Each structure stands twice: as C-alpha cells, then as structure tokens.
Amino acid sequence: MNKIYKMKILFFTTDVEDYLSDSLLHGFRQFLGENLIDFPKKYCMYKNHPCSQKLYGNGFTLYRTLDDISIDRSRVFEKVKKQDFDLIIFSDIYRQYGYLYQLFPYLRKENTILCDGEDTPAIFPYRSFFYKKHYYWNIQKLHKKFLYYKREWTRDTVKSRWFNLPPSISCGQLLTPKNIRPISFSIPEEKIVTHLPSKKKLFPNHIVDLEISKKIKSHSKYVFDNESGYYADLQSSKFGITMKRGGWDCMRHYEIAANGTVICFKDLEKKPTTCAPHGLNETNSITYKHYDDLMDKIDRISEEQYRVLQKNTMQWITQNTTLVKAQQLLHNFTNFQNTNQYPN
C-alpha cells in the first residue's frame, strides 16, 4: 500500500465554515479514515450535525457529509511534542496562527503544511488587520518556515509583503516566496451527476451577475432552502453563471460543473494563472465580458459544440474532487520530502 495511505495526520480545523479547509478535510477522510484527526472536531462536517444550525451557503455541498467515526482527539498537543504525527496541517492559517505559534518549537518543515483559503491575496501575516494592531508589528514570520498553500495567489500576494509599495508589474515570480504553492476548492465526488441530465432552459434561477440577472429577470440572491432543489435547477439548465466575488475561486464553479452544466465565467481571462480555480479555459467553459457578449457566444454554439463543452466540463470537475485534491496535496508534499526541496 502506498505510504500516504498509512500516514497519521493532524488536521487543525476552525470554528467557522471555510470551503478550502472543509473540502480538504472531506478528501483526507475518504482515504485516511481514523488516521485523519480533525482537531477540534469539525462538527458541521458530520451527518449527525443538527440541521437547525444555519451554515454558510445554506450548508449545501460540503456540510453534514461525513460519517461520525471514532477518532482519538486526546492529548493532541502532547502528541505533537512527541512527534507522533507524520504530517500536521494548519488548514486555515489566518484563524489558526495561535496554534502555530504555540507549537512552533515542536514543528518541523519536513512535516508541516500551512493552508490559506482566504479571499485576500495577502499571505499571513501581511493582511492589513495585522498592520493596524501595533502588538502584531514584531510578530515572527513563521509562514516562511513551511510550505504555504495559497488559494487567492495574485501579484498582490507579493505586493502585500512590501506594504503594497512596489508596482504590480514588478511583482512577478522573482519576488514570490519560494515556499508558496497553489491550491483550490474542491467538491465531494458523490455530488457529481453520474449521467448528463436533460436541459430544459438556458440559465438557472440563481444568477450572481447583477447585469444578467436583471436582463433575464432572475434572482441574484439565494432562492433555494434545500440542496436538492438547487441542484435540480442547475441540472435543468444548459449554462450556469459565475464570476469573481470576494476572490476568484468559489464553490459555485464546482457546483455548476458537478450538475452537468457548462460554466459561464465573467472575465475569466483576467484571472492570474497562479490563482484558483485552475484548469478552466475555452475548452470547458465560456468566458464573457457582459450580457451581450455572453448571449452572442451562446447563440453561436451548436448542439454538437455544446456537447463537447459539457463533456469537457465533466472531465474538469472529476479532476477537482475533494479526494483528488487531498491526494494531490499529499503526493506533492511527499515529493518535497524525497527531494529535500524545503523552504529555507
């Protein structure tokens, strides 16, 4: 058996919903079982979590999806000090830096990963919040000690490290910290349709692009209070609309594709290649600038071309499941272990 399937991983969680952290937790649990220790226990990820509690995004897609198996979460800090874990993942570093600083004397670059799913391009601790609190000014820059997986990775990621002073054009690869790696959201495999649904309409009822929403008299806010209705609406639609919001990546991209619907992504060509989502292009989605541009492109797509787009969309989403992304992260990390290519 591949050694990654035998690894014992401590996975720090946060007390709020976070799509990057929670999708990784879902993926790791699929193949590690009880060897993936979520600490503290991420209650909203488990099927027995009370439905009465309001969750982000109405709790669709990721939440209440895991079986509540027996996990030993006792004496976690003591086990870290004794080097009992093969890998320690800080899955949401902006909310977990207290754990990081407390345990730093016992962490090794060979077994520690930092993940950052924030919409801000700033890596920890270069967000403006930390500039405004004088007691953070001398905070030790521990992020440089470990591999750092960043979702919203843009040129501003580099600018933020220099108090946003350098011009964007100078903030390329040469100034990028060598320990940063890309990462993205992902979706549970069981949420992907097993056969292509029949399409009855052009767009779903929920459209986040206000211009298009007004043009076709749709809804720009949440209109579904249950996941099955939301998914059924996507499955009956040929195209799903998405765009950059707080950040470039959002669960909506993956939900659209998982329901056999072609993604229409506003200004996709402006997204930096280092920034999630990864792998979306003209072969599996439509990029548009405004309503007229989108409708012109849709009108010129034949049924055969649509089927090709739809097929490629399904190929893209199967490469972006929680299981695939968790396995990729571990394979990537073990490659660094084998080559000793650690951050300085």
LUMBA-327662 format. One record per residue: residue in three letters; y, x, z of N, C-alpha, C, CB in turn. Coordinates in steps of 0.1 Angstrom, whole numbers, plus 5000, padded with zeros to 4 digits. Glycine has a CB too. Layout:
BEGIN
alaYXZYXZYXZYXZ;...
END
This chain:
BEGIN
met498850085000500050005000501250095000500049905012;asn502250054992503550134992504150135005504550064982;lys504650255009505150275023506250185026505550425024;ile507050135017508150055021507649925027509050025009;tyr506449875023505949755029505449775043504849705020;lys505449895048504949925062506149965071503950035062;met507349965065508550015072508849915083509750035063;lys509349965094509849885105511349895105509249925119;ile512049775103513449775100514149695111513749725086;leu515249755116516149685125517349635116516649765137;phe517449505116518449445107519549375116517849345097;phe520649435118521749375126522349255118522849475129;thr522449145125523049025119524448995125522048905121;thr525048885120526348845126526248695129527448875116;asp527148655138527048515143527748415134527648505156;val528148455122528648355112527848375099530148385109;glu527948275090527248285077527848395068527148145070;asp527048475062527548575053526548595042527848715061;tyr526848565030525948555019525248685016526648505006;leu525948795017525248925015524248955026526249035014;ser524648955038523748975049522648885049524548965062;asp522848755047521848655049520848655037522448515050;ser521348685025520348695014519448815015521148705000;leu520048925020519149045023518149015034520049165027;leu518548945044517648915055516448825049518348835066;his516848735040515848645034514848735026516448535025;gly515348825018514548905009513648995017515348985000;phe514149065027513349155035512249085042514149235045;arg512448965047511448895055510248855046512048765061;gln510548845032509548805023508348905023510048785009;phe508649035024507549125022507349215035507849215011;leu508249205045508049285057507549195069509349345060;gly507749065068507248985079507849025092505748985079;glu507049035102507449065116508049205117506349045125;asn507849295107508449425107509849435104507649515097;leu510449315100511849305098512449235111512249225085;ile513149305119513649255132515149215130513449355143;asp515449085129516849045128517349035142516948905120;phe518449105145519049115158520549105157518549245165;pro521149015165520548905172519848805162521548825180;lys518948725167518248635158519248545150517348545166;lys519048535137519948465129519448315128520148525114;tyr519848235138519248105139519348015127519848035151;cys520548025120520847935109519947965097522247935105;met519248075097518348105086516948035088518148255085;tyr516647985099515347935102515247785100514947965116;lys514047735095513847595092514047505104512447585086;asn513847555116513947465127515347465133513047515138;his516347525126517747525130518247375129518647615121;pro518947325139519347185139520347155127520147155152;cys520047045120520747005109522146955112520046905100;ser522346935125523646875129524846975128523546825143;gln524447105129525547215128526047235114524947345134;lys527347225112527947245099527847395096529447205100;leu527347425084527247555079528047575067525747595076;tyr528447705064529247735053528547695040529547885052;gly529347635030528847585018527847475020528147705011;asn528047395031527147285035525647335037527047185024;gly525547465039524247525042523247525030523647445053;phe523847505018522947505006522347645003523747454994;thr521247644997520647754990519947855000521647824982;leu520647915009520148025018519647975031521148125019;tyr520247875037520047845051518947755054521347795057;arg518347765066517147695070516047715060517547545071;thr515747835056514747865046513647945051515347935034;leu513748005063512748095068511848035079513348225074;asp510548065078509648025089509948105101508148045085;asp509948035113510248105125509048175131510848005135;ile508748295126507648365131507948445144507148465120;ser506948495150507148565163507648705160505848575171;ile508848735165509548865163509848925177510848845154;asp509549055179509849125191511249175190508849235194;arg512149105197513549155197513949215210514549035194;ser513049255218513249305232513649455231512049285241;arg514549495240514949635242515249705229513749715249;val516049645221516349695208517149825209517249595200;phe518149835217518949955218518150065223520249935227;glu517250035233516350145238515450195227515550085250;lys514950105218514150155207514850235197513550025200;val516150205195516950285186517050425192518350215184;lys517350435204517450565211516150645210517950545225;lys515050575210513750645209513350665195512750565217;gln514150625185513850645171512650575166513650795168;asp512550445171511350365168511450295155511150255179;phe512550295148512750225136512850325124514050135136;asp512150275113512250355101513550345094511050315091;leu514250235096515450205089516250115098515350155075;ile517550135099518550055106519550005096519150125119;ile519749875095520749825085521849745093519949725075;phe523049795091524149715096524649625084525349815101;ser524149505084524249425072525649365070523249315073;asp526549375079527949315078528849405086527949165083;ile529149525081529749625089531149585095529949745081;tyr531849505089533149465094533049375107533949385084;arg531849315109531649245121530649315131531049105118;gln530149425126529149495134529549635138527849495127;tyr530749675136531149815139531049845154532549835134;gly531049745163530849775177529449825179531049645185;tyr528449765173527049825174527049965168526049735166;leu527749985157527650115150528250225160528450115138;tyr529350205166529950305174529150325187531450265177;gln528650215192527850225204526550305202527450085210;leu525950295190524650355188524750485180523750265180;phe525950525175526150635166525450765171527650665165;pro525450805184524850925188523350925185525050955203;tyr522750805182521250805180520950765166520750695190;leu521950755157521650725143521550845135522750635138;arg520850845125520650955115520950905101519251015116;lys521550995093521950955080520650925071522751055073;glu519550975076518250955069517650815071517251065073;asn518150745081517550615084518550505087516650625095;thr519850515082520850415085521550375072521850475095;ile521850245071522550195059523650105064521550115050;leu524850105058525950015061526049925049527250095064;cys526249795051526449695040527749625042525249595039;asp528449605032529749535032529849435022530949645030;gly529749305026529849195017531149125017528849095020;glu532249185023533549125024534149105010534449205033;asp535049005009535748984996536849094994536448844996;thr537249155005538249255003537649384997538849295017;pro538349454988537849574982537849694992538549614970;ala538549675003538749785012537449815020539849755023;ile536949945020535849975028536249995043535150115023;phe535349975052535549985066535950135069534349945074;pro537050155077537850065084539250055078538050095099;tyr539350055065540650065058541349925055540550145045;arg540849825060541449695058542749685066540449575063;ser543749605061545049605068544949565082545949515060;phe544049485086543849445100543849565109542549365102;phe543149675105543049795114544349875114541849875109;tyr545149865103546449935104547349865114547049935090;lys547249735115548249665124547949675139548249515120;lys546749725142546349735156546349885159544949675159;his547349935167547550075169546350145176548750095177;tyr545550065183544450125190543350155181543950035201;tyr543450115168542450145158542850275149542150035148;trp544050325151544550425142543750555143545950455146;asn543150585154542450705156540950685156542750775169;ile540550565151539150535150538350635141538950385145;gln537250675146536450775138535850705126535250825147;lys535950775115535550725102534050745100536350785090;leu533250665107531850675106531150625093531150605118;his531950545086531350495073531050615064532450405066;lys531650725065531350845056530050915060532550945058;lys529450875071528250945075526950885069528150935090;phe527050765063525850695058526050635045525450585068;leu524950605038525050525026525750395028523650505019;tyr526750355020527550245022527450155010529050285025;tyr526850035011526649945000527849845000525349875001;lys528649844989529849764988529749664977531049854986;arg530049534980529949434970531249424962529649294977;glu532349414968533649404961534249544959534649314969;trp533549614950533949754947534849764935532649844945;thr536149794937537049794926537949924928538049674926;arg538849944919539750064920540550054933540750064908;asp540849934938541549914951540649964963541949764953;thr539349974961538550034971538950174974537050024967;val539350244964539850384965541250384970539750464952;lys542050294965543550294969543650264984544250184961;ser542750174989542850145003542650255013541850035007;arg541850355008541650475016542850565017540450555011;trp543850545008545050625008546250535010545250694994;phe546050425018547150335022547850265010548250405030;asn547050245000547450184987548550254980547850044991;leu548750384983549850454977549550504962550150574985;pro548350554959548150604945548150494935546750684945;pro548650524923548550424912547050394909549250464900;ser546750264905545450224902544750314892545350084898;ile545450364882544850434871544250564876545950464860;ser544750614888544250744893543050724902545350814900;cys542750594905541750574915540350544908542050444923;gly539950644901538650634894537450694902538750694880;gln536450734894535250784900535450914908534250804890;leu536350994904536551124911537051104925537551204903;leu537851004928538350984941537450894950539750934941;thr536350834943535450744950534550814960534650664940;pro534450774972533550834982532150844976533550764995;lys531450954978530150974972529050894978529851124973;asn529350834989528250754996528250614993528350775011;ile529150564984529250424981528250384970530750384977;arg527650264972526650214962526950064960525250234966;pro526650014948526949874945525849784951527049854930;ile526249664954525249564959525849424956525049574975;ser524949324956525449184952524749084960525249164937;phe525148964959524448844965523148824957525348714964;ser522348744962521048704955520648574960519948814958;ile519548514954519148384956517648374959519548284945;pro517148294968515748284970515048234958515448184981;glu513848304955513148274943512748124942511848364942;glu512448064954511947924954513047824950511447884968;lys514347874949515447784944515547784929516747834951;ile514847864922514947874907514047774901514648024902;val514547704891513647604885512447664878514547524874;thr511347604878510147654872510047614857508947604879;his510847514853510847484838512247434835509847364835;leu512647454823514047424819514247274819514347484805;pro515247224826515547084827516247034814516347044839;ser516046904812516746844801518246824804516146704797;lys519146844794520546844797521146704792521246964790;lys521946644800522446514797523946514796522046414808;lys524646614800526046624800526546764798526746554812;leu527846784796528346914793528546994806529646904785;phe529246934816529647004828529146924840531147024828;pro529046994852528646934864529946864870528147034874;asn529746794881530846724887531746814895530246614897;his531246924900532047014908532447134900531247064921;ile533747144897534247254889535447314896534747194875;val535247444899536247524907537547554900535647644913;asp537447564886538647594878539547474878538247644864;leu540747474884541547364885542047314872542747394894;glu542347404862542747354849541647274842543147484840;ile540447324842539347254836539047124843538147344834;ser539047134857538747014865539746904862538847054880;lys541046934860542046834857541846774842543446884858;lys541546864833541346824819540246724817541146954810;ile539146754824537946664822537746564834536646744821;lys538746564843538746464854537546474862538946324849;ser537246604867536146634875536646664889535346744870;his535846714898536146744912536246894914535146684922;ser537346944920537447084923536947114938538847124922;lys536647014946536147034959534746994960536946954969;tyr534047024971532646984973532546834971532147034986;val531546794963531246654962529846614966531446614947;phe529046704970527746674975527446714989526646744966;asp526846624996526546655010525046685012526846535019;asn524346705001522946745002522646834990521946625002;glu521746934992521447034982520746974970520547134988;ser519846874972519046814961520046744951518046714966;gly521046684956522046614947522846714939522946524955;tyr523246824946524046934940523147004929524447034950;tyr521947034932521047094922520747004910519747144929;ala520546874913520246784902521446774893519946644908;asp522646774898523846764890523946894881525046754898;leu523647014886523647134878522547124868523447254887;gln521347084871520247074862520546984850518947034869;ser521346884852521546794841522746834832521946654847;ser523346954836524546994828524147124820525647034838;lys524747124808524547244799525247364804524947204785;phe526447354809527347464813527847444827528447484803;gly527947554835528447554848529647644849527447594859;ile530747604855532047674855532147754868533247584854;thr532447884867532747964878533848064875531448044883;met534348134886535448224884535548304897536748144881;lys536448404896536748484908537548394917537648614904;arg537148404930537848334941538348434951536948224948;gly537848434963538248544972537748684967537548524986;gly536648684961536148804954535448764941535148884963;trp534948864933534248834921532948764922534148964913;asp532248804933530848754935530948624943529948864941;cys530048534940529948414949528548354946531048314947;met528048274955526748214954526748114942526348144967;arg527848064938527947964927527348014915529347914925;his527548144911527048204899525548194899527448354898;tyr524948224910523448224911522848084912523048304924;glu523547994918523147854918523147794904523947774928;ile524147824897524247764883523047814875525647814877;ala522847944875521848004867520447964872521948154867;ala520247944885518947914890518547774886518947924905;asn519447694882519147554878519147534863520247454884;gly518947644856518747644841520047614834517747544838;thr521147644839522447614834523247744830523347524843;val523847744818524547864813525847874821524747854798;ile526147994825527348024833528548044824527148154841;cys529647974827530948004820531848064830531547864814;phe532148194829532848274839534248304834532048404842;lys535248254841536648284837536948424839537548194845;asp537448494828537948624828536948724833539148634837;leu535648704829534548794833534848934829533248744828;glu535448954817535649084811536649164820536149074797;lys537349104829538249184838537549234850539349094842;lys536349194852535649244864535249384863534349154867;pro535549474873535049614872533549624872535649694885;thr533049714865531549734864530849764877531249844854;thr531649824886531049854899530949734908531949964906;cys531649624905531849514913530749404910533249454912;ala530149344920529249234917530049104912528449194930;pro529349024904527949024901527649124889527448884896;his526449174889526049274879525149214868525349394886;gly525349264856524449214845524849094838523149194851;leu525949034841526448914833527248974821527248824842;asn526948914810527648954798527548854787527149094792;glu527948884775528048774764526648734760528748834752;thr525548804764524248764760523648654769523248884760;asn524148644781523648544791524648454797522848614801;ser525948464792526948374798528148374788527448434812;ile529048284792530248274784531448314792530448124778;thr532248404787533548434794534648364786533748594794;tyr535648314794536748244788538048274795536448084788;lys539148234789540448264795541148134800541348334785;his540848024793541547894796540747784790543047894792;tyr541147664792540347544788540147544773541147424791;asp541147564765541047564750540047674745542347584743;asp540147794751539347904748537847864751539748034755;leu537647804762536247764766535647664756536247714780;met536447564754535947454745535747494731536947334745;asp536547594726536347644713535047724712537547734709;lys534747804722533547874723532347784724533547974734;ile532447684732531247594734531047514721531547494745;asp532047474714531947394701531247484690533347354696;arg531347614691530847694681529347744684531647814679;ile528847704695527447734699526447634694527347744714;ser525547684685524547594680523447564691523847654667;glu522547474688521547444698520647564700520747324694;glu520347634688519447754689520147864697519147804675;gln521447884695522247984703522247944718523647994697;tyr522347814720522347774734521047804741522647624735;arg519947784734518647804740518447954743517547764730;val519048044734518948184736519748224749519448264724;leu520948164750521748194762521048144774523148114760;gln520448024774519747974785518548054789519247824782;lys517848104779516648194782517148324789515948224769;asn518248374784518748504789519348484803519848564780;thr519948364805520348324819519248324829521048184818;met518148274825516948264834516348404836515848174828;gln516448494826516048634828516948694838515948704815;trp518248674837519148734846518948684861520648704842;ile518748564863518548514877517248554883518648364877;thr516248574875514948624881515048774885513848604871;gln516048834880516348974884517248984896516949054873;asn517748864901518648864912518148774923520048814907;thr516848774926516348704937516548794950514848664935;thr516448724961516548794974515448904975516548704986;leu514248864971513148964972513449084963511848894968;val513849064951514049174942515149264947514449124928;lys516249204952517349284957517049364970518549194960;ala516249304979515849374991514949494987515149285000;gln513949464978513049574973513849684966511949524964;gln514849654958515649754951516349834961516549684941;leu516949774971517649854981516749954988518349764991;leu515549914992514650004998514150114989513449925004;his513850084977513450184967514550284965513050114954;asn515850234964516950314962517150414974518250234960;phe516950354986517150434998516050544999517250345010;thr514850504997513750604998513850714988512350534996;asn514450684976514650784966515650894972515250724953;phe516650844979517550934986516851024996518750864992;gln515950955003515151035013514351145007514250935021;asn513751114995512951204989513651324982512151134978;thr514951294979515751404972516751464981516451344960;asn516851414993517851475003519251464998517551615006;gln519551354990520951334985521751254994520851274971;tyr521951295006522651225016524151245016522151245030;pro524951155021526351185022526651305031527151065027;asn527651375029528051495037528551445051529051585031;
END
